[in-house]
Amino acid sequence: MKIEIISIPKIEDRRGNLSVIEKDVVPFQIKRVYYLYDVPSGAERGGHSHIQQQEFLVALSGSFDVILNDGKAEQKVSLNKPYEGLLIKNGIWRELKNFSSGSVCLVVASDVFEEEDYIRDFEVFLSLNNELIK
């Protein structure tokens, strides 16, 4: 599966820690940054795949699960450290679940928002992946 856990450099200091996401941390040029917060208990986010875009997810606060599917296998990754992120390359279906109270999910993306890059129907995602595998 086209995913990877990447360590974010952590500068420890008695006044508090600092982590930096820049050009050497993610393998793409950063074109968009957004974050999810105040996600109600039991709510889910994601539920899509990207044709081209790559994303890097970080649990800045709290925790959440990322359910990933490449059309052949499913994998769950729990994020709960602000100095580690999950790189999700294109062609991977993702769902975000089980947000803890006060959690914040940072998303660093390789492209600006373009609706045409999203696949929002899981059956369409599966059929497109099956076509690519042939």
Backbone torsions as a table, in degrees:
resi	resn	phi	psi	omega
1	MET	NA	145.3	-174.5
2	LYS	-86.9	64.5	176.8
3	ILE	-134.3	162.0	-179.7
4	GLU	-160.6	136.6	171.5
5	ILE	-87.4	126.0	-177.8
6	ILE	-118.9	131.6	175.3
7	SER	-77.3	135.7	176.8
8	ILE	-98.6	130.1	-180.0
9	PRO	-51.5	134.6	-179.1
10	LYS	-121.0	122.7	176.9
11	ILE	-102.8	110.4	-177.4
12	GLU	-88.4	138.0	-177.6
13	ASP	-149.7	145.9	-179.3
14	ARG	-62.1	-19.8	178.3
15	ARG	-85.8	-6.9	-178.1
16	GLY	133.3	155.7	-177.4
17	ASN	-87.8	156.7	179.9
18	LEU	-135.5	131.4	174.2
19	SER	-124.4	145.6	-175.5
20	VAL	-128.1	130.5	173.5
21	ILE	-107.8	113.5	177.7
22	GLU	-142.7	-166.4	-168.5
23	LYS	-52.6	-32.7	-177.5
24	ASP	-86.6	-8.2	-177.7
25	VAL	-86.3	-48.6	-179.8
26	VAL	-105.6	146.4	-175.8
27	PRO	-86.5	31.3	178.0
28	PHE	-149.5	162.2	175.3
29	GLN	-75.6	129.6	-178.0
30	ILE	-78.4	122.1	-179.6
31	LYS	-117.9	-14.1	-179.9
32	ARG	-155.0	142.1	176.0
33	VAL	-133.9	130.9	174.8
34	TYR	-147.2	168.9	-178.9
35	TYR	-144.8	150.4	179.2
36	LEU	-107.4	135.2	179.2
37	TYR	-155.1	168.3	-176.8
38	ASP	54.3	36.2	178.7
39	VAL	-74.7	122.2	-177.5
40	PRO	-63.5	151.9	178.0
41	SER	-54.7	130.7	178.7
42	GLY	85.0	-8.5	-179.8
43	ALA	-76.6	154.8	178.0
44	GLU	-124.1	148.0	176.4
45	ARG	-123.5	178.0	-179.0
46	GLY	80.2	-126.2	-177.9
47	GLY	73.3	43.0	179.3
48	HIS	-162.0	174.0	173.7
49	SER	-134.0	165.4	176.3
50	HIS	-117.7	144.9	177.6
51	ILE	-76.7	-45.1	-177.5
52	GLN	-118.9	-39.2	-170.5
53	GLN	-64.9	143.2	171.4
54	GLN	-110.1	152.3	179.4
55	GLU	-135.9	153.0	177.9
56	PHE	-127.2	114.7	-175.8
57	LEU	-105.0	137.4	179.5
58	VAL	-135.0	134.0	172.5
59	ALA	-85.2	95.4	-179.7
60	LEU	-67.6	-32.2	179.4
61	SER	-148.6	144.0	178.6
62	GLY	70.0	-151.1	-176.6
63	SER	-151.0	161.7	174.3
64	PHE	-163.2	162.8	178.1
65	ASP	-105.9	143.0	174.7
66	VAL	-116.0	117.8	177.9
67	ILE	-97.1	121.6	-174.7
68	LEU	-116.4	143.2	179.7
69	ASN	-143.5	128.0	178.4
70	ASP	-102.9	11.5	-178.6
71	GLY	94.9	-15.3	178.7
72	LYS	-118.4	-35.1	-176.8
73	ALA	-143.3	156.1	177.7
74	GLU	-116.7	144.6	-178.8
75	GLN	-142.3	141.3	176.6
76	LYS	-109.9	131.9	175.9
77	VAL	-123.0	126.4	176.4
78	SER	-97.0	126.4	178.4
79	LEU	-108.3	130.3	-178.7
80	ASN	-155.8	13.5	-179.8
81	LYS	-125.5	127.2	-178.9
82	PRO	-74.1	-1.2	178.9
83	TYR	-112.5	18.3	173.2
84	GLU	-137.5	143.3	178.4
85	GLY	-134.5	159.4	-179.8
86	LEU	-106.1	116.5	175.5
87	LEU	-87.4	122.2	177.1
88	ILE	-116.9	113.4	178.4
89	LYS	-80.4	174.0	-178.1
90	ASN	-64.7	160.0	177.2
91	GLY	79.6	16.7	178.3
92	ILE	-119.3	126.0	175.2
93	TRP	-76.3	137.0	-179.7
94	ARG	-134.9	142.0	173.7
95	GLU	-133.8	136.4	178.9
96	LEU	-109.8	126.8	-173.8
97	LYS	-139.8	171.8	172.0
98	ASN	56.4	47.1	177.5
99	PHE	-69.0	129.4	174.9
100	SER	-76.9	161.7	177.7
101	SER	-60.4	131.2	178.5
102	GLY	79.0	10.3	-178.2
103	SER	-73.6	150.0	176.5
104	VAL	-132.8	124.0	178.3
105	CYS	-107.1	115.1	175.7
106	LEU	-90.1	134.0	176.2
107	VAL	-121.7	122.1	175.9
108	VAL	-108.1	123.0	-172.2
109	ALA	-118.7	152.5	-178.4
110	SER	-82.8	-5.0	-177.8
111	ASP	-150.6	163.5	173.9
112	VAL	-74.3	167.0	-179.6
113	PHE	-67.0	125.9	172.5
114	GLU	-140.9	112.4	-176.3
115	GLU	-55.9	-32.3	-178.3
116	GLU	-63.8	-19.2	-179.4
117	ASP	-84.4	-11.2	-176.8
118	TYR	-91.2	138.7	166.5
119	ILE	-112.6	113.5	-172.6
120	ARG	-107.3	0.7	178.6
121	ASP	-116.3	120.7	-174.8
122	PHE	-62.3	-37.7	179.4
123	GLU	-65.7	-39.0	175.9
124	VAL	-64.5	-42.6	176.7
125	PHE	-56.3	-48.4	-179.2
126	LEU	-62.3	-42.7	-178.8
127	SER	-67.3	-37.6	177.3
128	LEU	-66.3	-42.0	177.8
129	ASN	-63.9	-39.1	178.0
130	ASN	-63.5	-36.2	177.6
131	GLU	-66.1	-39.2	-179.1
132	LEU	-70.3	-30.2	-178.8
133	ILE	-72.4	-30.9	-176.6
134	LYS	-62.3	NA	NA
